[in-house]
Amino acid sequence: MNFTWFYSKKVAFSTYNKQNLSHFIIRIGQMAVAIGIIISLITVSVGLGTKKEIKAKLANFNGHITVKSFDATDNYNSTSFNKNEINQNKILQTENVNSIQYFASKSGIIRTKTDFEGVIFKGLSDDFDKKRLQSYITEGKLPIINKDSLNFEVLLSNKIANALHLKVGESFLMYFLNDQSQKPTYRKFKISGLYTTNIIDLDNSYIVGDIQQIQRLNKWNENQVSGAEIYLNDIEKLDESFGNISKYISLKLNAETAIKTFSNITDWLNLFDNNIYVILALMMIVVAINMVMIFLILIIEKTQTIGLLKVLGTSNTDIIKIFIFQSLFIMIPGIILGNIIGLGFLFIQKYFNLIPLKPENYYLDSVPVYLDFGFVYIISGVSILISVIVLLLPSFIIAKISPIKAIRFD
């Protein structure tokens, strides 16, 4: 058995050490390591969870990649393009592409007996991905859209419904302005369900219904649409997929990612990366300082032992290894405790949502959690690696200790 490993383990777990004053200081150091691990786990998990959750909401409602006419970039009463201007078959065969669906949008005004509200009617075709919207339904159901019949049911946001005092099952009038005529056109719609995304830009503006409503209002044929929404399997490969998809889209059309469409939100999300890096750096510094403190305490306490080992012929390198191993034996319980507490808290929050958030400020109603044991291993591994590196510098103190003076040290 390796002598340095055996001796350091023997000393680290010796019952004699528990009677020393340094024992309490070491416990404080272990708690500091545990706290550093806990904060690091929570920071990474919540930061990544927030980014993924908000990106998913933006993409689920508007697609990971949206294609529109250049003239319609900032105009909801958009000009149309023909579906044939997009090579749908090639796009669906592209790696990482999940699905594609078409939509038409038109701005209008919802009018009730007492109130009115300006909104955007987003019409979807019968092939839209129902699962993506279903998760945001708070009451009622999705409208049933069938290309063989015109549906007058719509999905309304809770925000708009509350402002207009409307409920599921009730009807309302919506007025649309036409470019060709000064006289508005109105339609009567029935509310089939209510939704909430907690994304203010969406909840304040959109109602969802049948694409044929917009096509008839604009006198378009069934192949004329306002845009196409392309969904991916992995949003982390968005830039790569965007480049592959663009070549199958007519040059007359403008394609942009959800990140660009909601640049104000994504810029805010990018701040999470900086915060994560700063907090992780601070936590690693705290861990390193604590380990150096523990290491120096061990050297002072074991000065006579160092002298005795040198007299017995143990090299400085082996003595340094003994103290580094001993420091790691002390550190590892702190890492294990930190992981247990940190992961326990994250699991509880993930499944019970104990900590709420204000949706108007954070776009989410509770603190999101993203669990990946990959970053758990990385945080623990990096903590150990940094500790070993920073311990090399004070370890050279051992080389300068005189055996004779050390043995007489009191």
SEMARVEX-469378 format. One line per 2 residues: number of its first residue (from 0); their letters; for each residue y, x, z of N, C-alpha, C. Coordinates in pm, whole numbers. Atoms other than C-alpha are relative to their C-alpha. Layout:
// SEMARVEX-469378
NUM = A = Y,X,Z,Y,X,Z,Y,X,Z ~ ...
// end
This chain:
// SEMARVEX-469378
0 = MN = -119,84,0,0,0,0,125,88,0 ~ -124,-74,6,352,123,-79,64,6,138
2 = FT = -52,-19,-136,499,272,240,134,-69,20 ~ -135,57,-16,861,166,181,-5,-152,8
4 = WF = 13,147,-1,758,-194,108,-61,-47,133 ~ 69,39,-125,521,-214,409,93,16,120
6 = YS = -84,-29,-117,766,-57,654,119,-96,7 ~ -117,89,1,1067,-265,545,-39,-141,40
8 = KK = 47,134,-36,864,-588,575,-32,-7,148 ~ 37,-6,-142,735,-482,916,123,-7,88
10 = VA = -122,-4,-79,1084,-412,1046,76,-132,-12 ~ -77,123,24,1242,-721,887,-52,-117,82
12 = FS = 60,114,-69,997,-961,1054,-45,34,142 ~ 37,-42,-135,964,-773,1381,64,-93,103
14 = TY = -55,85,-107,1008,-988,1696,106,75,81 ~ -99,-80,-73,1209,-701,1846,140,-25,-54
16 = NK = -132,20,62,1491,-764,1597,68,-127,50 ~ -58,127,-44,1538,-1116,1732,72,14,133
18 = QN = -64,-22,-130,1650,-972,2067,131,76,-13 ~ -120,-80,20,1934,-769,1914,120,-87,-36
20 = LS = -125,71,36,2298,-872,1872,11,-13,-151 ~ -9,5,146,2267,-792,1501,-77,-119,-58
22 = HF = 77,116,47,2017,-1078,1475,92,-118,-30 ~ -91,114,19,2298,-1333,1514,93,24,-119
24 = II = -86,-32,114,2519,-1153,1264,-77,-18,-131 ~ 84,16,118,2231,-1147,1016,-18,-148,-33
26 = RI = 13,144,22,2181,-1523,1066,125,-57,-64 ~ -127,44,61,2549,-1576,985,2,38,-147
28 = GQ = 6,-44,139,2500,-1370,670,-93,-86,-83 ~ 95,86,72,2197,-1577,573,59,-138,-28
30 = MA = -64,130,21,2393,-1898,621,105,8,-109 ~ -100,-18,104,2671,-1758,403,-65,4,-138
32 = VA = 74,-5,126,2417,-1682,130,-46,-141,-39 ~ 47,136,27,2272,-2034,162,115,-89,-49
34 = IG = -117,80,40,2619,-2191,138,43,37,-142 ~ -36,-44,136,2696,-1980,-169,-92,-58,-105
36 = II = 98,57,92,2375,-2098,-337,23,-150,-16 ~ -23,145,4,2445,-2463,-245,120,-34,-87
38 = IS = -123,27,76,2799,-2455,-384,-20,33,-148 ~ 25,-38,139,2684,-2275,-699,-84,-104,-72
40 = LI = 86,101,61,2408,-2529,-766,77,-129,-26 ~ -76,125,16,2638,-2826,-710,105,15,-109
42 = TV = -103,-23,101,2913,-2673,-924,-57,-8,-141 ~ 60,-2,133,2687,-2607,-1222,-56,-137,-36
44 = SV = 65,128,28,2492,-2933,-1193,101,-111,-27 ~ -101,105,17,2797,-3158,-1155,87,28,-121
46 = GL = -82,-35,117,3003,-2968,-1413,-69,-32,-131 ~ 76,28,121,2732,-2984,-1678,-30,-149,-13
48 = GT = 28,143,2,2647,-3342,-1581,119,-81,-48 ~ -123,70,41,3007,-3455,-1625,24,16,-149
50 = KK = -21,-24,143,3039,-3292,-1967,-101,-78,-85 ~ 103,67,79,2709,-3431,-2093,17,-152,4
52 = EI = -13,145,-14,2773,-3782,-1959,115,-55,-83 ~ -117,48,75,3120,-3816,-2109,-20,19,-150
54 = KA = 28,-22,143,3017,-3661,-2441,-97,-104,-53 ~ 97,101,44,2723,-3902,-2457,68,-135,-19
56 = KL = -69,128,13,2953,-4200,-2399,85,-3,-126 ~ -85,-5,120,3195,-4090,-2670,-86,-10,-125
58 = AN = 86,-1,118,2911,-4028,-2914,-73,-132,-18 ~ 74,125,10,2718,-4346,-2833,85,-112,-59
60 = FN = -88,107,48,3020,-4559,-2916,58,31,-138 ~ -64,-36,127,3156,-4366,-3214,-80,96,-86
62 = GH = 80,-94,76,2878,-4136,-3333,37,144,31 ~ -29,-142,-18,2847,-3760,-3301,90,51,-112
64 = IT = -83,-34,117,2998,-3729,-3649,43,-130,-66 ~ -54,121,61,3224,-3994,-3802,56,33,-137
66 = VK = -47,-18,137,3296,-4026,-4174,91,-117,-37 ~ -96,103,42,3604,-4214,-4301,70,47,-125
68 = SF = -88,-37,111,3834,-4223,-4597,116,82,55 ~ -115,-79,-46,4117,-3968,-4577,120,-88,32
70 = DA = -113,91,-22,4366,-4255,-4596,-15,-79,129 ~ 28,85,-116,4205,-4419,-4295,-8,78,130
72 = TD = 19,-85,-118,4215,-4130,-4049,65,-58,124 ~ -72,54,-115,4474,-4290,-3822,36,-147,-21
74 = NY = -33,138,33,4467,-4644,-3958,-124,-88,16 ~ 117,84,-28,4231,-4907,-3817,-15,-112,-102
76 = NS = 11,92,113,4313,-5148,-4100,-31,83,-122 ~ 28,-112,89,4138,-4891,-4307,-34,-43,-141
78 = TS = 50,15,136,4081,-4857,-4673,-150,27,1 ~ 145,-9,-1,3718,-4877,-4769,-50,112,-91
80 = FN = 70,-85,97,3472,-4648,-4941,-139,-59,-20 ~ 132,52,32,3138,-4718,-5098,-108,83,70
82 = KN = 109,-70,-68,2818,-4631,-4911,-63,108,-87 ~ 62,-96,92,2699,-4446,-5221,70,136,1
84 = EI = -73,-127,-9,2963,-4177,-5153,-58,90,107 ~ 74,-78,-99,2735,-4059,-4872,-147,3,-41
86 = NQ = 142,-13,35,2391,-3924,-4956,-83,-21,127 ~ 65,36,-125,2217,-4108,-4674,-139,63,13
88 = NK = 137,-54,-6,1864,-3993,-4760,0,149,35 ~ -8,-145,-28,1962,-3623,-4759,45,25,144
90 = IL = -50,-18,-137,2152,-3661,-4432,-110,-27,101 ~ 108,35,-93,1857,-3829,-4260,-111,105,0
92 = QT = 100,-106,7,1635,-3542,-4377,50,131,61 ~ -59,-121,-57,1872,-3285,-4227,-48,20,144
94 = EN = 47,-31,-136,1749,-3110,-3914,101,-45,105 ~ -77,45,-116,1877,-3257,-3585,69,-136,-21
96 = VN = -60,131,23,1995,-3584,-3746,-97,-108,46 ~ 82,109,-53,1866,-3894,-3567,13,-128,-83
98 = SI = -21,125,74,2025,-4188,-3751,142,-5,-55 ~ -133,23,56,2324,-4314,-3949,22,-150,-9
100 = QY = -33,142,9,2499,-4650,-3932,144,-15,-49 ~ -131,24,60,2801,-4804,-4103,78,-103,82
102 = FA = -85,93,-74,3096,-4992,-3958,125,-32,-81 ~ -131,36,55,3420,-5164,-4053,89,-38,116
104 = SK = -90,29,-111,3725,-5192,-3829,130,-61,-50 ~ -126,65,35,4039,-5402,-3830,72,-40,128
106 = SG = -78,36,-120,4316,-5448,-3575,40,-146,-6 ~ -40,140,-9,4413,-5792,-3456,49,-32,139
108 = II = -52,46,-129,4540,-5998,-3165,-87,-115,51 ~ 72,109,-65,4332,-6205,-2926,104,-89,69
110 = RT = -97,95,-55,4523,-6517,-2830,-70,-106,83 ~ 48,109,-84,4447,-6747,-2538,118,-91,33
112 = KT = -107,94,-33,4649,-7032,-2390,112,65,79 ~ -100,-63,-88,4826,-6801,-2147,30,146,-32
114 = DF = -16,-144,20,4784,-6444,-2272,-35,39,-144 ~ 43,-57,127,4740,-6223,-2577,-21,149,19
116 = EG = 34,-142,-11,4603,-5873,-2632,-29,56,-138 ~ 28,-68,125,4607,-5633,-2926,-128,82,12
118 = VI = 130,-67,-7,4256,-5503,-2999,-42,48,-139 ~ 61,-44,126,4042,-5339,-3267,-137,-63,-11
120 = FK = 131,61,24,3753,-5540,-3407,-86,103,-74 ~ 92,-95,64,3466,-5301,-3482,-125,-75,-42
122 = GL = 115,71,52,3207,-5460,-3707,-115,94,-30 ~ 120,-81,23,2853,-5319,-3711,-97,-75,-88
124 = SD = 102,60,86,2573,-5380,-3959,-126,-27,81 ~ 121,40,-73,2230,-5513,-3866,-90,117,39
126 = DF = 84,-115,-33,2082,-5162,-3848,59,89,109 ~ -61,-85,-102,2304,-5037,-3564,-98,26,114
128 = DK = 90,-44,-107,2135,-4854,-3276,31,-80,127 ~ -26,91,-111,2111,-5124,-3009,-15,70,136
130 = KR = 23,-66,-128,1982,-4890,-2737,123,75,50 ~ -118,-78,-40,2300,-4684,-2740,105,-88,67
132 = LQ = -98,90,-59,2519,-4986,-2660,-57,-77,119 ~ 62,81,-105,2270,-5164,-2436,27,55,139
134 = SY = -18,-61,-133,2321,-4916,-2151,138,-30,59 ~ -136,28,-49,2689,-5019,-2125,24,-149,23
136 = IT = -14,143,-21,2627,-5395,-2109,-4,-31,150 ~ -6,37,-141,2730,-5531,-1768,-33,-148,21
138 = EG = 28,143,-11,2683,-5901,-1841,-26,-56,-140 ~ 30,58,130,2536,-6109,-2121,-91,88,-83
140 = KL = 87,-73,91,2377,-5951,-2427,76,44,-124 ~ -58,-43,127,2449,-5778,-2757,-2,-114,-101
142 = PI = 5,102,106,2543,-6002,-3050,-114,30,-97 ~ 110,-15,97,2253,-6061,-3290,61,0,-140
144 = IN = -62,-14,132,2369,-5932,-3628,-109,-2,-108 ~ 96,17,109,2181,-6038,-3941,76,-5,-131
146 = KD = -72,-7,127,2289,-5952,-4296,-10,-128,-81 ~ 17,124,76,2167,-6292,-4418,86,-115,53
148 = SL = -85,105,-55,2406,-6488,-4196,120,62,69 ~ -124,-48,-63,2757,-6454,-4054,-1,-37,147
150 = NF = 7,20,-145,2765,-6410,-3677,141,1,59 ~ -132,11,-63,3067,-6518,-3469,-4,41,147
152 = EV = 7,-51,-137,2947,-6363,-3143,55,142,4 ~ -58,-135,-15,3124,-6052,-3013,-29,53,140
154 = LL = 12,-70,-127,3092,-5797,-2736,140,42,42 ~ -136,-26,-50,3407,-5767,-2523,-8,96,118
156 = SN = 0,-88,-118,3498,-5498,-2270,43,-80,122 ~ -41,66,-124,3532,-5605,-1908,150,10,21
158 = KI = -144,-22,-16,3883,-5462,-1914,79,-107,-76 ~ -69,99,82,3996,-5691,-2198,-28,-141,51
160 = AN = 38,133,-49,3803,-5990,-2062,76,-36,127 ~ -73,26,-125,3964,-5957,-1719,149,-23,-26
162 = AL = -143,16,31,4312,-5920,-1869,30,-136,-61 ~ -20,129,66,4266,-6239,-2072,-71,-116,71
164 = HL = 69,102,-80,4064,-6426,-1805,-109,-70,-81 ~ 109,53,82,3766,-6469,-2038,-135,36,62
166 = KV = 133,-21,-53,3397,-6496,-1947,-104,-12,-110 ~ 110,11,95,3062,-6470,-2123,-26,-147,-31
168 = GE = 25,137,44,2994,-6783,-2326,125,-73,-44 ~ -125,64,39,3362,-6869,-2373,42,46,-139
170 = SF = -49,-31,135,3542,-6867,-2709,149,32,4 ~ -142,-33,12,3880,-6733,-2820,36,13,-147
172 = LM = -51,-18,136,4096,-6707,-3130,52,142,-15 ~ -53,-133,30,4174,-6374,-3292,72,-5,-134
174 = YF = -84,3,119,4451,-6329,-3547,0,138,-68 ~ -1,-122,80,4436,-6071,-3828,113,-8,-102
176 = LN = -104,-6,102,4723,-5962,-4052,-59,60,-127 ~ 47,-50,129,4651,-5910,-4420,113,69,-74
178 = DQ = -101,-74,76,4832,-5660,-4642,56,-85,-114 ~ -42,77,117,4848,-5910,-4927,85,-122,39
180 = SQ = -67,123,-39,4989,-6198,-4724,70,17,134 ~ -74,-4,-126,5249,-6242,-4451,-62,-96,102
182 = KP = 61,99,-87,5047,-6530,-4309,-128,56,62 ~ 120,-55,-63,4789,-6422,-4050,-122,-89,-21
184 = TY = 127,72,8,4424,-6518,-4074,-63,0,139 ~ 61,5,-133,4244,-6635,-3762,-148,-33,-9
186 = RK = 142,27,-13,3883,-6647,-3657,-28,-37,146 ~ 40,40,-135,3717,-6810,-3357,-131,70,33
188 = FK = 119,-75,-40,3468,-6590,-3175,-49,-46,137 ~ 61,32,-128,3227,-6650,-2887,-48,129,66
190 = IS = 36,-122,-73,3166,-6386,-2619,-149,-5,36 ~ 143,-7,-31,2797,-6289,-2608,-28,91,118
192 = GL = 22,-94,-109,2837,-6008,-2356,123,83,30 ~ -109,-88,-42,3064,-5768,-2170,-54,141,18
194 = YT = 43,-139,-14,3051,-5389,-2166,106,80,74 ~ -91,-95,-65,3207,-5101,-1973,-49,141,-28
196 = TN = 35,-141,20,3209,-4736,-2079,75,90,99 ~ -91,-76,-87,3482,-4623,-1833,81,102,-77
198 = II = -88,-80,83,3644,-4443,-2126,118,-89,-38 ~ -115,90,14,3993,-4593,-2124,33,-26,-146
200 = DL = -33,16,141,4051,-4532,-2495,-89,-102,-68 ~ 95,96,57,3745,-4746,-2572,13,-137,65
202 = DN = 0,127,-71,3757,-5013,-2303,128,-80,-19 ~ -127,70,20,4123,-5094,-2368,17,-55,-141
204 = SY = -31,27,141,4084,-5137,-2741,-106,-77,-78 ~ 103,44,95,3747,-5232,-2890,-72,-128,42
206 = IV = 100,106,-11,3552,-5551,-2937,-99,25,-114 ~ 105,-33,97,3223,-5533,-3127,-62,-128,-54
208 = GD = 57,118,63,3089,-5784,-3376,-66,30,-132 ~ 68,-7,128,2949,-5846,-3722,90,65,-105
210 = IQ = -77,-69,103,3063,-5611,-4002,42,-94,-113 ~ -31,95,108,3058,-5906,-4243,132,-74,25
212 = QI = -128,63,-31,3358,-6054,-4062,115,80,-63 ~ -105,-86,55,3573,-5756,-4166,-10,3,-152
214 = QR = 18,-4,146,3426,-5741,-4515,55,-127,-65 ~ -51,124,57,3513,-6106,-4574,152,-9,14
216 = LN = -145,3,-20,3861,-6075,-4428,72,89,-101 ~ -61,-96,94,3933,-5775,-4653,-45,-21,-144
218 = KW = 53,28,134,3747,-5926,-4950,-75,121,-58 ~ 83,-112,42,3506,-5631,-4966,-141,-51,-32
220 = NE = 140,33,21,3153,-5638,-5100,-84,67,110 ~ 87,-47,-110,2852,-5550,-4881,-15,151,6
222 = NQ = 10,-146,1,2862,-5182,-4984,130,69,40 ~ -129,-57,-42,3227,-5134,-4883,8,0,153
224 = VS = -7,-16,-145,3273,-5001,-4530,121,84,37 ~ -111,-85,-49,3541,-4835,-4316,-48,140,34
226 = GA = 49,-132,-40,3319,-4552,-4201,-148,0,27 ~ 140,-19,-36,2980,-4413,-4110,-7,84,126
228 = EI = 21,-75,-124,2857,-4287,-3775,-137,67,-5 ~ 125,-77,8,2595,-4013,-3771,-35,48,141
230 = YL = 47,-37,-133,2390,-3956,-3456,-98,116,-8 ~ 85,-120,-4,2220,-3628,-3364,-98,-8,116
232 = ND = 96,-10,-110,1924,-3545,-3146,51,89,111 ~ -49,-97,-99,2096,-3252,-2973,148,25,-27
234 = IE = -145,-15,20,2474,-3261,-2931,44,146,14 ~ -36,-141,-16,2474,-2891,-2835,-2,74,-134
236 = KL = 6,-60,133,2398,-2814,-3202,95,-71,-97 ~ -92,82,79,2691,-3024,-3322,65,78,-113
238 = DE = -72,-78,103,2880,-2752,-3509,-93,39,-115 ~ 96,-39,102,2571,-2631,-3692,-38,-119,-88
240 = SF = 38,121,73,2469,-2985,-3789,114,-52,-85 ~ -117,47,75,2822,-3072,-3899,11,75,-133
242 = GN = -5,-79,123,2815,-2787,-4152,-108,-39,-99 ~ 110,39,88,2478,-2896,-4287,19,-138,-61
244 = IS = -19,138,46,2580,-3261,-4318,116,-12,-99 ~ -123,13,80,2921,-3205,-4479,-25,8,-150
246 = KY = 25,-18,144,2772,-3102,-4815,-59,-124,-65 ~ 56,125,55,2615,-3447,-4854,100,-115,6
248 = IS = -106,100,-9,2947,-3628,-4815,102,24,-110 ~ -98,-12,108,3191,-3697,-5100,126,71,48
250 = LK = -123,-71,-32,3501,-3479,-5111,117,-96,24 ~ -104,100,-22,3703,-3800,-5104,3,-49,145
252 = LN = 13,50,-136,3590,-3863,-4749,28,110,102 ~ -32,-92,-109,3687,-3704,-4419,-102,-15,112
254 = AE = 98,2,-109,3419,-3612,-4165,55,80,118 ~ -43,-72,-120,3498,-3513,-3807,-94,-30,116
256 = TA = 90,15,-114,3307,-3465,-3485,67,-83,109 ~ -53,77,-112,3344,-3676,-3173,92,86,85
258 = IK = -84,-92,-77,3493,-3366,-3007,141,4,-57 ~ -131,0,63,3777,-3365,-3260,67,-137,9
260 = TF = -54,134,-6,3820,-3742,-3259,65,-27,135 ~ -53,19,-135,3872,-3743,-2882,39,136,58
262 = SN = -36,-137,-39,4033,-3401,-2856,67,6,137 ~ -66,-1,-131,4242,-3498,-2551,-102,-2,113
264 = IT = 104,6,-103,3926,-3579,-2355,-83,127,0 ~ 83,-121,8,3726,-3281,-2480,75,123,50
266 = DW = -79,-111,-55,4012,-3043,-2395,-7,-2,153 ~ 12,13,-145,3997,-3179,-2041,-139,44,45
268 = LN = 136,-39,-35,3619,-3131,-2039,-19,151,-4 ~ 15,-145,12,3655,-2769,-2149,49,75,123
270 = LF = -47,-62,-124,3839,-2698,-1824,-114,17,99 ~ 114,-11,-90,3507,-2754,-1647,-68,135,-15
272 = DN = 63,-131,21,3370,-2435,-1805,71,107,80 ~ -78,-99,-74,3652,-2227,-1659,-20,-15,151
274 = NI = 20,23,-143,3613,-2392,-1318,-137,47,46 ~ 136,-42,-35,3239,-2329,-1318,-8,152,11
276 = YV = 5,-146,-1,3283,-1961,-1404,74,57,121 ~ -80,-50,-113,3553,-1911,-1138,-74,-20,131
278 = IL = 70,30,-126,3354,-2081,-860,-126,85,13 ~ 120,-84,-5,3034,-1895,-952,35,144,33
280 = AL = -44,-138,-28,3221,-1564,-951,36,16,147 ~ -39,-8,-141,3369,-1637,-608,-121,-4,92
282 = MM = 120,10,-82,3031,-1738,-468,-82,129,-4 ~ 74,-125,11,2866,-1423,-601,69,112,78
284 = IV = -75,-99,-78,3143,-1214,-443,-28,-19,149 ~ 29,29,-141,3084,-1389,-109,-141,49,36
286 = VA = 137,-45,-24,2709,-1322,-134,-5,152,7 ~ 1,-146,3,2772,-956,-223,62,59,126
288 = IN = -68,-51,-120,3016,-901,65,-88,-17,123 ~ 86,26,-116,2776,-1059,313,-119,96,3
290 = MV = 114,-91,3,2488,-845,196,42,143,35 ~ -51,-132,-37,2698,-528,224,22,7,151
292 = MI = -23,5,-145,2797,-634,577,-132,13,76 ~ 131,-6,-65,2433,-692,673,-60,140,-12
294 = FL = 56,-132,27,2331,-362,515,62,105,93 ~ -68,-97,-87,2592,-164,711,-40,-19,145
296 = IL = 44,27,-137,2491,-336,1035,-139,57,23 ~ 135,-54,-11,2131,-241,972,1,152,10
298 = II = -8,-147,-3,2226,122,907,46,48,137 ~ -51,-41,-132,2428,143,1230,-106,-21,107
300 = EK = 101,34,-101,2154,-26,1431,-122,92,-8 ~ 122,-80,21,1877,187,1280,30,148,-24
302 = TQ = -36,-142,22,2056,523,1282,-106,94,56 ~ 104,-86,-60,1799,674,1519,-129,-7,-81
304 = TI = 121,14,82,1516,535,1305,13,81,-128 ~ -24,-79,122,1675,695,997,-24,148,28
306 = GL = 19,-141,-37,1687,1030,1177,-146,34,20 ~ 142,-23,-24,1325,998,1287,-80,3,-130
308 = LK = 68,2,129,1210,909,934,26,128,-77 ~ -33,-125,71,1392,1212,796,-75,118,59
310 = VL = 74,-108,-66,1232,1438,1055,-146,-1,-43 ~ 140,13,40,891,1303,952,-21,27,-149
312 = GT = 13,-41,139,967,1402,593,26,-109,-103 ~ -30,108,95,1073,1070,441,126,36,-79
314 = SN = -115,-35,85,1310,1127,150,111,-105,13 ~ -114,92,-3,1658,971,129,-25,-120,-91
316 = TD = 27,109,95,1543,768,-172,-90,-105,61 ~ 92,96,-62,1257,612,22,67,-76,113
318 = II = -72,68,-109,1482,536,319,95,-105,-56 ~ -89,97,65,1734,370,88,-79,-122,-47
320 = KI = 86,111,44,1450,163,-61,-39,-90,118 ~ 39,76,-118,1341,59,290,111,-98,40
322 = FI = -111,85,-43,1688,-74,376,35,-106,-105 ~ -25,100,104,1734,-246,40,-105,-110,7
324 = FQ = 108,99,-13,1395,-417,75,23,-87,123 ~ -22,74,-124,1480,-512,432,115,-100,-16
326 = SL = -113,89,25,1814,-659,321,-43,-120,-85 ~ 47,109,86,1638,-862,53,-90,-96,77
328 = FI = 83,87,-83,1383,-991,306,87,-92,85 ~ -94,80,-79,1679,-1110,509,71,-102,-90
330 = MI = -76,86,92,1855,-1258,204,-84,-115,-55 ~ 85,101,66,1560,-1447,55,-9,-131,79
332 = PG = -2,129,-73,1541,-1706,340,128,-79,-24 ~ -127,68,29,1910,-1782,275,-2,-66,-137
334 = II = 11,56,136,1838,-1834,-96,-91,-122,-1 ~ 94,113,-5,1538,-2058,-22,64,-121,67
336 = LG = -67,109,-72,1735,-2264,231,109,-63,-86 ~ -107,51,87,2029,-2294,-10,-54,-86,-113
338 = NI = 62,78,108,1802,-2414,-290,-54,-134,50 ~ 56,124,-55,1629,-2670,-68,111,-102,29
340 = IG = -109,91,-35,1955,-2818,63,76,-45,-126 ~ -75,31,121,2137,-2797,-272,-74,-97,-91
342 = LG = 79,88,88,1856,-2952,-477,-25,-136,66 ~ 18,127,-70,1796,-3214,-208,121,-90,-16
344 = FL = -124,78,17,2159,-3323,-224,13,-52,-144 ~ -14,38,141,2155,-3328,-605,-98,-111,-38
346 = FI = 98,106,28,1836,-3537,-621,45,-133,60 ~ -48,124,-65,1981,-3789,-375,115,-61,-79
348 = QK = -114,51,77,2305,-3816,-574,-44,-53,-137 ~ 46,41,133,2119,-3843,-904,-62,-139,1
350 = YF = 76,126,-1,1903,-4137,-798,63,-110,85 ~ -61,102,-86,2124,-4313,-541,151,-13,-18
352 = NL = -144,7,30,2483,-4238,-662,84,-28,124 ~ -70,22,-127,2619,-4205,-308,148,32,-7
354 = IP = -141,-40,8,2947,-4043,-413,64,-65,-122 ~ -64,69,113,3167,-4271,-628,119,78,-54
356 = LK = -119,-57,62,3448,-4171,-863,88,-114,-52 ~ -90,97,60,3753,-4353,-995,-10,12,-152
358 = PE = 19,-9,146,3671,-4433,-1361,129,26,-76 ~ -126,-18,72,4039,-4440,-1457,45,145,0
360 = NY = -37,-142,-7,4067,-4073,-1358,-107,92,-58 ~ 109,-90,36,3724,-3929,-1436,-93,-55,-109
362 = YL = 81,64,105,3576,-4169,-1699,-141,-34,47 ~ 133,25,-55,3274,-4209,-1467,16,-73,132
364 = DS = -11,74,-125,3202,-4439,-1173,-72,68,117 ~ 64,-77,-107,2993,-4185,-976,-17,144,-47
366 = VP = 16,-142,32,2941,-3810,-958,-130,19,-78 ~ 122,-19,81,2698,-3720,-1241,-72,128,39
368 = VY = 82,-116,-34,2414,-3475,-1187,-90,34,-117 ~ 91,-48,104,2234,-3266,-1447,-89,106,62
370 = LD = 94,-91,-64,1921,-3096,-1316,-82,76,-103 ~ 79,-88,86,1765,-2803,-1495,-41,120,84
372 = FG = 45,-108,-87,1550,-2561,-1301,26,138,-61 ~ -37,-126,62,1649,-2295,-1551,119,63,68
374 = FV = -117,-60,-64,1992,-2252,-1395,-23,23,150 ~ 36,-27,-140,1835,-2270,-1045,-57,142,10
376 = YI = 58,-135,1,1629,-1960,-1128,106,106,-31 ~ -103,-97,39,1927,-1790,-1290,93,30,117
378 = IS = -91,-20,-113,2158,-1845,-990,-67,84,109 ~ 72,-75,-104,1895,-1719,-745,-25,144,-46
380 = GV = 28,-134,53,1800,-1425,-969,124,86,-6 ~ -125,-76,10,2160,-1320,-1032,50,38,140
382 = SI = -40,-31,-138,2233,-1340,-657,-75,122,52 ~ 81,-114,-45,1948,-1101,-584,39,127,-75
384 = LI = -35,-117,81,2041,-868,-872,134,60,43 ~ -133,-48,-43,2407,-848,-766,-10,67,136
386 = SV = 14,-57,-134,2303,-782,-406,-61,140,-7 ~ 63,-132,14,2076,-494,-510,101,102,-53
388 = IV = -98,-92,61,2353,-342,-723,107,42,101 ~ -109,-33,-94,2625,-365,-455,-52,77,121
390 = LL = 56,-74,-114,2386,-226,-192,-21,147,-32 ~ 22,-140,37,2343,97,-387,113,90,49
392 = LP = -115,-82,-39,2694,218,-300,-2,34,149 ~ 4,-39,-142,2679,190,83,-129,72,40
394 = SF = 126,-66,-35,2321,317,74,13,152,1 ~ -18,-146,2,2454,667,4,45,53,136
396 = II = -33,-42,-137,2573,671,365,-123,60,67 ~ 126,-47,-60,2208,722,456,-23,148,-31
398 = AK = 23,-139,41,2197,1048,261,81,99,83 ~ -88,-90,-74,2479,1191,474,-32,4,150
400 = IS = 33,4,-143,2320,1110,809,-87,122,35 ~ 74,-119,-46,2204,1427,991,-113,-45,91
402 = PI = 115,41,-84,1853,1390,1142,22,30,148 ~ -19,-40,-140,1948,1579,1462,102,-92,69
404 = KA = -104,84,-58,2269,1381,1520,-48,-146,9 ~ 47,139,1,2093,1055,1430,-93,-27,118
406 = IR = 94,18,-109,1817,1106,1686,74,-7,134 ~ -77,-3,-123,2081,1178,1953,102,-114,5
408 = FD = -101,105,11,2293,880,1834,-27,-111,102 ~ 16,106,-99,2357,624,2107,123,-91,-9
// end
